Amino acid sequence: MPKYFLIKRITAGLIDYTIWFGLFWSSLSLFGEKTVVRTYEFDYGWIFFIGLWIIVMIIPETLFQSTIGNLLLKLKVVNENGGKIKFSQSLLRHCADMIDMWPLGLVGILTIKYSKKHQRLGDMIGKTIVIERN
């Protein structure tokens, strides 16, 4: 595993999920209704939540082989043959994000560190590999 590769992957993930949650909470506060207990209600908010997730994670990765975090840290996602990934592969790999992040990212960190191709669980499911850009 290249030096600092694991740290780059963790940082990229933190950037991506900070962007996603930031956009969601900003949208919630702009378009949601404040309730009596000072929280926000957002009709159909779950659709918006998933839509933002697809826009921030899946679409850029499918089109450019990188999310914003990966692009900033010079990483890209390829299929196991080294080619461009499909939408379905990106969707599958990100569906496992919550498992990879549990607890405190330990599942993802351990699978990246100890798997043969340095894949997290989501990569294994989506049949993808994260590599450094040239």
QUIWO-V884282 format. One record per residue. N is the residue number from 1. PSI is psi as a letter, one per 20 degrees, with the letter a starting at -180 (* if undefined). BURIAL is 1 if it has 9 or more other C-alpha atoms within 8 Angstrom, else 0. D_LAST is the distance of its C-alpha to the last C-alpha in whole Angstrom. Layout:
n = [N/N]
psi = [PSI/PSI]
burial = [BURIAL/BURIAL]
d_last = [D_LAST/D_LAST]
//
This chain:
n = [1/2/3/4/5/6/7/8/9/10/11/12/13/14/15/16/17/18/19/20/21/22/23/24/25/26/27/28/29/30/31/32/33/34/35/36/37/38/39/40/41/42/43/44/45/46/47/48/49/50/51/52/53/54/55/56/57/58/59/60/61/62/63/64/65/66/67/68/69/70/71/72/73/74/75/76/77/78/79/80/81/82/83/84/85/86/87/88/89/90/91/92/93/94/95/96/97/98/99/100/101/102/103/104/105/106/107/108/109/110/111/112/113/114/115/116/117/118/119/120/121/122/123/124/125/126/127/128/129/130/131/132/133/134]
psi = [p/q/p/j/g/g/h/g/g/g/g/g/g/g/g/g/h/g/g/g/h/g/g/g/h/g/g/g/h/g/i/r/p/p/r/h/k/k/a/q/p/o/p/k/h/h/g/g/g/h/g/h/g/g/g/h/g/g/g/h/h/g/g/j/j/q/r/g/g/g/g/h/j/l/q/q/p/r/r/i/j/j/a/q/q/r/g/h/g/g/g/g/h/i/h/j/g/h/g/h/i/q/p/k/j/g/g/g/g/g/h/g/h/i/q/g/j/l/q/r/g/h/g/g/g/i/l/r/q/p/r/q/q/*]
burial = [0/0/0/0/0/1/0/1/1/1/1/1/1/1/1/1/0/0/1/1/0/0/1/1/0/0/1/1/1/0/0/1/0/0/0/0/0/0/0/1/1/1/0/0/1/0/0/1/1/0/0/1/1/1/1/1/1/1/1/1/1/1/0/0/1/1/1/1/1/1/1/0/0/1/1/1/1/1/1/0/0/0/0/1/1/0/1/0/1/1/1/1/1/1/0/1/1/0/1/1/1/1/0/0/1/1/1/1/1/1/1/1/1/0/1/0/0/1/1/1/1/1/1/1/1/1/1/1/1/1/0/0/0/0]
d_last = [16/13/15/16/14/17/18/15/16/19/19/17/20/22/21/21/25/26/25/27/30/30/30/33/35/35/36/39/40/40/42/43/47/48/50/53/51/48/46/44/45/43/44/42/39/38/37/35/33/32/31/29/27/26/25/23/22/22/22/19/17/19/18/14/13/13/16/17/16/13/12/13/11/8/9/10/13/13/17/18/17/13/15/15/18/21/23/25/22/21/25/26/23/24/28/27/26/29/30/26/28/31/32/30/27/28/28/24/23/26/24/21/22/24/23/21/18/18/19/22/25/23/21/23/26/23/22/18/15/13/9/7/4/0]
//
